[in-house]
Amino acid sequence: MSGTVFLDIIFTGLPDAPSAGTEVWASGMGSAPGGIANLAVAAARLGLRTGLAAGFGDDAYGDFCWRTLGQEKVDLTGSRRFTHWHTPVTVSMSVDRDRSMVTHGHDLPIPVDELISKPPRSRAVVASLGDASGDVELPGWAHQASADGAMVFADVGWDPSGTWNPALADQLGGCHAFIPNAVEAMSYTHADTPEAALRAIADWVPLAVVTLGSEGSMAIDSSTGEEARVPPLPTLALDPTGAGDVFGAGLVLGTVAGWPLRERLLFAGLCAGLAVQHFGGSLAAPGWGDLTDWWRATADRAAAGDSAAQELVTRYGFLPDLLPAGPVCEVRRALATLARYSDLDTA
């Protein structure tokens, strides 16, 4: 995968969003690599061998992001450090189960295709199509990966230009999947509902997925003839930053593994639901230990007569077959300050 790595600084517990001339105190704070790093760490924690091509500054923020991604076993062979180019920064403020962001950064000093002259052979690649100007173009390296047999999962961010470029449909021609949220999907397809947007996207790519936030997700997989809509994991969200990226990592894993569509959506939603209970997208992403702990706790509550837990056990009945039998390593969580060293025992 390739994209922009940000240093994310996340504030939670805000009573209200700050208005002009005011100061608001947050009860919680965390810092973690963000942007494409959310997806990279989430994929690596799920056991996918993950490579990332991105630019990093030669500043302390770049040091922190580079070191943390390396500790998460993300292969940075395709990434580069750039002198006198500062690492992009995003400040995310979570208010009432949603978040607002302020971002600062500059364009990468070189085209992204110079980072990846020839992509390594892989089962799947993740490519971002949009930029701040509203341009949408599938990068050349992703075309090459598709020609080499990789499934291309396309993502697109918010379009600050407001143009919602109609050329997007043409750029998705070489892609296997497209995973926008409901607002993005309706904006690009000019549809009145997420359902209508999904139908339109299904004409563009074999795997069309629309995430619905607190209402779950829905998808059409024309390569298998499946359609599915699933509810979200019931949870109290601390920080939704990067939840869509964590969802995407779960979806890529399930697709590569050939799971049924409904199970792919449920698993991806479970990963995202566990992530929003912690700070930041990347270091909030669950590992297999988190998934095992959640299942055991839910099954114990179900056995004790908790009806809500019993419904979850039925819904996620496929999960025990996926969970590892032995012990798994603990995952690192975001800290308020930029940690100088990992808080994990490297052994």
N, C-alpha and C positions, 0 to 999 in steps of 0.2 A: 504494500500500500504506500501511497505517497500523499503529502498534504502539508499543512502548516502546523507546527508544534508551538503552542502558546504556554507561557507560565500562567496557570490559573490561580487566582487568589479569590477564595469564596467566602462570603459573609452570610451567615444564617441567623435566624432568630430576630430579624428586623421587625419592629412593630409596624412600620410603614416604609414605603420607598422615600428616600430623601427628596425634599423639594428645595427650590432655590432659597439660598440664604440660611439653610438649617443644617444641623448636624444630628445624625442618628447613630446610636450605639448598637452594635450587634452582639448577641450573646455567644456566637460561635464563629470560628474562623478556621479555614484550612487552606493548604497550598499543595498543588500537584501539577504535573505536566498535563496540558489540555490540548484541545484541537484534535488532530489525527492521533495524538498519543492516547486519547481515551479508547479509541478502537484498537490500537496496537496492543495496549496492555490487557484490555479485556479479552482479546483473541488469544494472547499468549497464556493468560491465566486459565483459559479453557483447554489448553494443551495443543493449540495449533502452532506449528513452527512459523513464526511471524517475522517478516522483514519490513523495515520502514525506510523510505527514502525521504529525507526532509532536511531543511537547513536549520542550523543552530548558530546563535551568536557566540562570540568569544567572551561573553560577560558571565557574571555569577549565575544569572538565570539559566543561561545555556549550559553551564557546568552542571547545575542541579538537574535539569531535564535530561541531559545526556547520561549522567550517572544513574539516575533513577530508571530510565528505560533499559539500560544495560543490566541493572539488577533484576529487572523483570524478564530477562532473557529475550528481549526484542533485538533482533539482528540489525545493527546500524551500519552494515557494510555500504549500503547505498546512500548514507547520509554524510553531510559535510559540515565542518565548522567554518564560519566566515569571519574574517578579521574586520573590526569596525562596523559590524552589522549587529544591532541588538536584537535579542530574542523577543518576539511579540508577546504582549501581556494582555490578559483579560481579567477584569474584576467582575465577578458575578455576585449579584445580591438577590438572595432568596426571600421572597415575601409571599405569604399566603399560598404555599404550594406551587408557586411559579417563580421565575427569576428574570431579572433584567441584567444586561451586561454592558460594560464599557470596555472597548478594545483599542489598543494602539499597536501598530506594527508597520513594517514597510515590505514592499515586494521583495521576493528572493532575488539576490544579485544575479543569478543565472536562471535560464529556463529550466523547468523541472525535468524535461527530457534529457538535459545534460547530466542530471544526477543518475538517471537510469538509461544508459545508452542501449543496453539490452537487458530486459528483465529476466531474472532467474525463472526457470520452469516451475510452475506452481499450479495447484488445483484451483485456486481462486485468487483474484486480486480485487482491491477496493480502490476506486478512483473518484475524485470529486470533480464535478463538471462546472461549478459556478465560481465566480469571483466577484469582488466588490463592484466592478463596473457593470455587472449583469451579463457579461459574456459567458457562454456555455460551450465548452469544447472538450471532447474526450481526448486526453493527452496521447501523444504518439506511442508512449511506452505501453499504454493500456491496449491500444490497437494491436501492438506486437504480441502482447501476452495473450490476447484473444485468439490471434492467428496460431499461437503455439498450443492452444487447447485449454487455456484457463477460462473459468467463468468470471466475467467482469460484473462486480456489484457496484452500481453507480449511486452516488450520493450527491445531494445538492443542498447548499445552505440557503439561508434567508437572502433574498435579493434586495439590497438596500437601494438599488436604482429604481425599483418598482416597475421595471419593464417586463419581467417574467418572460424572458426571451423565447419566442415561439420556435426557434431553431433547436430547442432541446430535443424534440421528438426525433429529429434527424440524427443527432449525436448519440442517441441511445441505440442506434441500429446494431452496433456490435456488442451490446451489453446483454448479460443474462438476466440481471435483476435491477430494479430501481426502487428505492426505499425512502420516499419523501414522507413528511408528516402531512396531516390533513390540510393545513393552510397552504403549504407549498403545492400539494397535489392539485387542489382546486384552483390555485392561481395559475399554474402552468397549463392546465387543461381547460380553464374557463368553465368549469363545471359548478353547479349550484350546491352539490352535496359531495361528501367524501366517497359515497358509494358510486356516484356517477364518474368521479375522477378516477377511481380504481378501474372501472370498466374501460375508460379511455386509455389509461396507462397499460392495461393488459393488451392493447393493440400494438404497443411499442416494444415490449420486452416479454420474454417467456414467464418471468416471475415478477409480478407486480405486487408491491406491499405498501400499504398506507398505515402509518401509526396514528393512533387516535388519542394519545395522552391518557387521561383518566378513564377513557372508554375502551382501552385495549388496542387491538390491531386487527386488520383484515388483509386478505391476500387472495390472488388468483395465480395458480401455477399451470399455465397452458401446456407445459411439457409433460405434466402428469395428469392433467384433467381435474385437478383438485381446486376447490374453493373453501375458504374457512374464515371465520370471524371468531375471535376469542376475547374474553374479558381480561382486564389487567389483574395483577397480583394485588389483593387488598393490603395496603400498607400505609403507614404515616410517613410521608416524604420529608426528609430533612433537607435535601438538596437535589433538585432534578438535573443539575448540570451534567451533561454528557450521557444522560440516560438513553438517548437515541443511538449513540455510538455503541453502548453496551448491548442494546437490543440488536444492533447490526452484527456484532461479533457472534452472538448466539445464533442468529439466523444463518450466517455463513457456515458455522460449524454444523448445524443441522442439515443444511443443504449439501455440503460436501459429504456428510455421512449418509445421506439418502433417507432421512427420516420423513414420515408423512407430514404434510403441510401443517395440519393442526398442531402436531407435536412441536414442529419448528417454531411456530408462533408462540405457543405456551412456554417453551423453554426460553426463548428470547425475552418474553415478557417477565418471566421469573428472574432472569439475570438482571434486567433493568429494575425490577421491583426491589431486589435486594440492594442494588447499587444506590438507589435514592435514599437509603437509610443512613448513608455515610457521606462525608464531605468529598466533593470532586468526582469527576467521571472516571479517570484512570485508576486511581488508587482506591476508589470505592467499588470497582468491578469485582464480582465474586470469583473465587476459585472453587475448586471441587470440594474443598473442606467446608466452605460456606453453604454450598448446595446440600451437602450431606447433613450438616447441622440443621438446616432449615427443614429438610424432610423428616429427620428423626424427631425434632420438636413438634412438627405438625402431626406426625403419626401418633405421638404420645398423647397430644391433646385430643385427637380423634378417638383414640382408645378409651380416653376418660369420659367420652360422651359429648365433646364439643361439636355441635352440629356444623359450624362454619369450617372447622378443621376437617370434618368428615367429607364435606363437599370438596375441599382442596385435595384431599387424598384421592378421591375419585377422579378429579380433574387431571391430576398429575400422576396418575397411576403408572405411567410409563417410566417415571424417573428412577425408581430403584434399579432397573436394569442398566442404567447408565452410570450409576455412582460407583466410585472405586471401592474395592473391598478392603484395602489396607489404609494405613494412615497417610495423610496428605500434609503438605507444608502450610504453615500459616502465611497469610498474605499481609502485605504492608498497607497501612492506612495513612491518609493525609494528615500532616501536622500543621499547626498554626504557623510555624516558622519553617524556613528552608533547612531541612535536616542536613547536617554536615556528613553524616554517614547513615547507612541503612539501619533501621531498628530491628532487623532480622538477624538471626544467627545464620550465617552463610552455610554452615554445615547442614 
